[in-house]
Amino acid sequence: MAEVTLKKRDTEVLKINIGDKAYSLPLGGSIPYKQLKNLKTEDGIFEFLSAHLPPEIMDVLSTEDIKTIFSAWGEATKKQSGLKLGES
């Protein structure tokens, strides 16, 4: 019989500096596949960011800020695991 054992891995993150505070977003290879699939929609992206950034930050982020954050997140995820957003 074949067998595989999954090991708990460290969560790799993208550090985001906003003002004088830093926040962390887990990279795509560190989140459950179901959550990664939800990032194919704008609502999914907003929900993901809202889960990791406080409401007072989400309330002031512009669309351009969100694009910048998610672009950096996508590049870091690609480097980490080879995953490309939209190809999960």
C-alpha positions in Angstrom: 0.0 0.0 0.0 1.3 3.5 -0.8 1.4 6.1 1.9 2.1 9.8 2.2 2.6 11.9 5.3 2.0 15.6 5.2 4.1 17.7 7.5 3.1 20.9 9.1 4.9 23.7 7.3 5.8 27.2 8.4 3.4 29.8 7.1 5.3 32.0 4.6 4.0 35.6 4.5 4.2 38.9 2.6 5.0 41.7 5.0 3.0 44.9 4.2 4.1 48.2 5.7 1.3 50.7 6.1 2.2 53.9 8.0 4.3 52.9 11.0 2.8 49.4 11.3 3.5 46.1 9.6 1.0 43.4 8.6 1.4 39.9 7.3 -0.5 38.1 4.5 0.0 34.4 4.2 1.3 33.5 0.7 -0.8 31.3 -1.6 1.2 28.1 -0.9 0.5 28.6 2.8 -3.3 28.8 2.7 -5.9 26.1 2.1 -6.7 25.3 -1.5 -10.3 26.3 -1.1 -9.3 29.7 0.1 -6.9 30.1 -2.8 -9.6 29.3 -5.3 -11.8 32.1 -3.8 -9.1 34.6 -4.7 -10.3 34.5 -8.3 -13.0 37.1 -7.6 -12.8 40.7 -6.4 -15.0 39.7 -3.4 -12.7 36.8 -2.6 -9.7 39.1 -2.6 -11.5 41.7 -0.4 -12.5 39.0 2.0 -9.0 37.6 2.2 -7.5 41.0 2.9 -10.2 41.8 5.4 -9.3 38.6 7.3 -5.7 39.8 7.7 -5.9 43.6 7.9 -7.8 45.5 10.6 -11.0 47.2 9.6 -9.5 50.7 10.1 -6.9 49.9 7.5 -9.4 48.3 5.0 -11.6 51.4 5.3 -8.9 53.7 4.0 -7.2 51.5 1.3 -7.8 52.7 -2.2 -8.4 50.5 -5.2 -4.8 51.2 -6.3 -3.5 50.2 -2.8 -5.3 46.9 -3.0 -4.0 46.3 -6.5 -0.4 47.0 -5.3 -0.7 44.7 -2.3 -2.3 41.9 -4.3 0.2 42.2 -7.1 3.1 41.9 -4.6 1.3 39.0 -3.0 0.9 37.3 -6.3 4.6 37.7 -7.2 5.7 36.5 -3.7 3.4 33.5 -4.0 4.8 32.7 -7.5 8.3 32.7 -6.1 7.4 30.7 -3.1 5.4 27.9 -4.7 5.2 28.4 -8.4 1.5 29.1 -8.1 0.1 31.9 -10.3 -3.1 33.7 -9.3 -5.9 32.4 -11.6 -4.1 29.1 -12.3 -4.8 27.3 -9.0 
